Amino acid sequence: MSTINCNGKLIDLSSPKIMGILNITPDSFFDGGKYNNTAAILFQVEKMLTEGATFIDVGAYSSRPGAKQISEEVELNRILPIVKLLIKEFPNILISIDTFRSNIAIQCVENGACIINDISAGGLDDNMFSTIAKIQVPYIIMHMQGSPQNMQLNPKYDDIIKDVLFYFSKKLATLHSLGVNDIITDVGFGFGKKIDHNYKLLKNLELFKNLEAPILVGLSRKSMLYKPLNIKPNDALNATTSANTIALLNGANILRVHDVKEAKEAIKIVQQLNN
């Protein structure tokens, strides 16, 4: 359960790892439009790798609440050249692709990417599960209620913990039946959830260990952190570190972050505590 195979390299997730975020979208909530040229992209990726990121998660489709749809062609034209560039410049890099489209997944893996991070857990592309079974790469399944366009309109749950656990148990059973083994769960903070839903998930994160799959958390600079503090995403680094520390104490295996150095420090402190 605690190792995943990335391009033939076994990564042990029993000690927490960091996934650095590279958004090459013009409209992401925190860093939209920042990484729109080769120099800026290479600088940021080198910085994240140097600071201790194990994976780099590349996304070309903004999934912030209310983000506008883009075509598959636009997404592919944005993301594929970046995958090729990063593989060329950093031959040992482990690239995760943030997409819900199976064709994008195939093309990026053929060009060197080694993880697929799907916000819809196969829900937005009927071919995604069979594609993952075919290309056999680690697969991150996230829980989302609705779609990025409507998910924050009025999220409702009978019992968020039970609902999300049930959602994952069904997805995991289907994927296992198809022969997919390296599956990582992500409860999807901020994706079709009110603030109290998010905190209930964070508080009870340890229950998701029962699924016997590694847990990724994406808390970085999200509105569940900056809204209660009446600050902007730019000022939410301290809140992010606090939330990441709670997640680590509750069993998170991967922190997906904009700020790698601070995430690395949080991991070191928690490891010191557990020693």
C-alpha positions in Angstrom: 0.0 0.0 0.0 2.7 2.5 0.8 4.7 2.3 -2.4 3.8 3.4 -5.9 5.6 2.7 -9.1 6.5 5.8 -11.2 8.3 5.0 -14.4 9.8 1.9 -12.8 10.9 3.8 -9.7 9.3 2.7 -6.5 8.3 5.7 -4.3 7.8 4.9 -0.6 4.9 6.9 0.7 5.2 5.7 4.3 7.3 8.9 4.8 5.2 11.8 3.4 6.1 13.3 0.0 5.5 16.6 -1.6 3.8 17.3 -4.9 4.6 20.8 -6.3 1.9 22.6 -8.2 2.6 24.0 -11.7 -0.5 25.7 -13.1 0.0 26.6 -16.7 -3.5 28.1 -16.8 -4.2 31.8 -17.3 -7.0 31.7 -14.6 -6.0 29.6 -11.6 -7.1 31.0 -8.3 -3.7 31.7 -6.9 -1.0 31.6 -9.6 -3.0 32.0 -12.8 -1.0 33.4 -15.6 2.3 33.4 -13.7 3.9 30.5 -15.5 3.3 31.4 -19.1 6.8 31.3 -20.6 9.6 28.8 -20.7 12.0 30.7 -18.4 9.4 31.2 -15.6 8.3 27.5 -15.8 11.8 26.1 -15.7 12.8 28.5 -12.8 9.7 27.4 -10.8 10.1 23.7 -11.4 13.9 23.8 -10.5 13.0 25.7 -7.3 10.4 23.2 -6.3 12.6 20.2 -7.0 15.5 21.8 -5.1 13.3 22.5 -2.2 12.2 18.9 -1.9 9.3 18.1 -4.2 9.1 14.5 -5.2 6.5 15.1 -7.9 5.5 18.0 -10.1 1.8 18.2 -10.9 1.2 20.0 -14.2 -2.3 21.4 -14.9 -3.6 23.1 -18.0 -7.3 23.2 -17.1 -8.3 25.5 -14.2 -10.7 23.7 -11.8 -11.3 26.7 -9.5 -15.0 27.3 -8.7 -16.8 28.7 -11.7 -13.8 28.3 -14.0 -14.7 28.3 -17.7 -14.5 25.1 -19.8 -11.7 24.7 -22.3 -11.6 22.3 -25.2 -9.5 19.2 -25.1 -7.4 20.6 -28.0 -6.6 23.8 -26.0 -5.7 21.7 -22.9 -3.4 19.4 -25.0 -1.7 22.3 -26.8 -1.0 23.9 -23.4 0.2 20.9 -21.6 2.1 18.6 -24.0 4.9 21.0 -24.9 5.5 21.6 -21.1 5.7 17.9 -20.4 8.3 17.5 -23.2 10.2 20.5 -22.0 10.4 19.3 -18.4 11.5 15.7 -19.3 14.2 17.2 -21.5 15.5 19.6 -18.8 15.0 17.4 -15.8 15.4 13.8 -17.0 14.6 12.2 -13.6 11.5 14.3 -12.9 8.3 12.6 -11.8 5.5 14.4 -13.6 1.9 14.1 -12.5 -0.8 15.3 -15.0 -3.8 17.1 -13.5 -6.5 16.2 -16.1 -9.9 14.4 -16.2 -9.5 13.6 -20.0 -8.2 10.1 -21.0 -6.7 11.3 -24.3 -4.6 13.9 -22.5 -3.6 11.2 -20.0 -2.4 8.9 -22.7 -0.5 11.5 -24.7 1.3 12.9 -21.6 2.2 9.4 -20.3 3.6 8.5 -23.7 5.8 11.6 -23.4 7.2 10.8 -20.0 4.6 11.7 -17.4 4.1 9.0 -14.7 1.0 9.9 -12.6 -2.6 10.9 -13.5 -4.4 13.2 -11.1 -8.1 13.2 -11.9 -10.4 15.7 -10.1 -13.4 13.7 -11.3 -12.2 10.2 -10.5 -13.4 9.0 -13.9 -16.7 10.9 -13.6 -16.1 13.3 -16.5 -14.7 10.8 -19.0 -16.1 7.3 -19.4 -12.9 6.1 -20.9 -10.6 7.2 -18.0 -10.7 4.0 -15.9 -10.0 1.7 -18.8 -7.3 4.0 -20.0 -5.5 3.9 -16.6 -5.8 0.1 -16.6 -4.1 0.1 -20.0 -1.3 2.6 -19.3 -0.8 1.3 -15.7 0.4 4.5 -13.9 -0.5 5.6 -10.4 -3.9 7.3 -10.4 -5.1 9.9 -8.0 -8.9 9.9 -7.5 -10.5 13.0 -6.0 -13.9 13.5 -4.6 -15.9 16.3 -6.1 -19.6 17.0 -5.9 -20.8 18.4 -9.3 -18.3 20.0 -11.7 -16.0 23.0 -11.3 -18.6 25.1 -13.0 -21.3 24.4 -10.4 -19.7 22.6 -7.4 -19.8 25.5 -5.0 -23.4 26.6 -5.7 -25.0 24.7 -2.8 -23.1 21.6 -1.7 -25.2 19.2 0.5 -24.4 15.9 2.2 -26.3 13.5 4.5 -23.0 12.8 6.3 -19.9 14.0 4.5 -17.5 11.4 6.0 -19.7 8.5 5.2 -20.7 9.9 1.8 -17.0 10.4 0.7 -15.9 7.0 2.1 -18.7 5.3 0.2 -17.8 7.2 -3.0 -14.2 6.0 -2.7 -15.0 2.4 -1.8 -17.1 2.1 -5.0 -14.4 3.8 -7.2 -11.6 1.6 -5.6 -13.6 -1.6 -6.2 -14.2 -0.8 -9.8 -10.5 0.2 -10.4 -9.2 -3.0 -8.6 -11.5 -5.1 -10.8 -9.8 -3.6 -13.8 -6.4 -4.4 -12.5 -5.4 -0.9 -11.3 -3.3 -1.1 -8.2 -1.5 2.2 -7.5 -4.5 4.3 -6.4 -4.2 7.5 -4.3 -7.3 9.1 -2.7 -7.9 12.9 -2.4 -11.0 14.0 -0.4 -11.1 17.1 -2.6 -11.0 20.1 -0.2 -13.0 22.9 -1.6 -14.6 20.8 -4.4 -18.3 20.9 -3.8 -17.9 21.5 -0.1 -18.8 24.2 2.4 -16.2 25.4 4.9 -17.5 23.2 7.7 -17.5 20.2 5.3 -13.8 20.8 4.7 -12.9 21.0 8.3 -14.9 17.9 9.1 -12.9 16.0 6.5 -9.6 17.4 7.8 -10.4 16.5 11.3 -11.4 12.9 10.3 -8.8 12.3 7.6 -7.5 9.3 9.5 -10.7 7.4 8.8 -9.7 7.4 5.1 -6.8 5.1 6.0 -9.4 2.4 6.2 -9.5 2.4 2.4 -6.0 1.1 2.4 -4.8 3.6 -0.2 -2.4 6.5 0.2 -3.9 9.9 1.0 -3.1 13.1 -0.9 -4.3 16.4 0.4 -4.6 19.7 -1.5 -5.1 22.5 1.0 -2.6 25.0 -0.4 -4.0 28.6 -0.1 -7.6 27.4 -0.5 -10.6 29.5 0.5 -11.4 27.2 3.5 -8.2 28.7 5.0 -8.2 32.4 3.8 -12.0 33.1 4.2 -12.3 32.4 8.0 -9.2 34.7 8.4 -10.5 37.4 6.1 -7.3 37.4 4.1 -6.4 36.8 0.4 -4.8 33.6 -1.1 -1.5 35.5 -1.2 -1.5 35.8 2.6 -2.5 32.3 3.3 0.9 30.5 3.5 0.9 30.4 7.3 -2.6 29.0 7.3 -1.6 26.5 4.7 1.3 25.2 6.8 -1.0 24.9 9.8 -3.6 22.9 7.8 -0.9 20.7 6.2 0.5 19.9 9.7 -2.9 18.8 10.9 -3.3 16.7 7.7 0.1 15.0 8.3 -0.8 14.3 12.0 -4.0 12.7 10.6 -2.3 10.4 8.1 -1.7 12.4 4.9 0.9 10.7 2.6 1.3 13.5 0.0 1.0 17.3 0.3 0.1 19.0 -2.9 1.3 22.6 -2.5 2.4 25.8 -4.2 5.1 26.3 -1.5 7.5 23.4 -1.2 10.0 24.6 1.3 7.4 25.3 4.0 5.7 21.9 3.3 9.0 20.2 3.7 9.6 21.9 7.0 6.1 20.8 8.2 6.9 17.2 7.3 10.3 17.4 9.2 8.6 18.8 12.4 5.9 16.1 12.3 8.6 13.4 11.7 10.6 14.8 14.6 7.4 14.5 16.8 6.8 10.9 15.7 10.4 9.9 16.4 
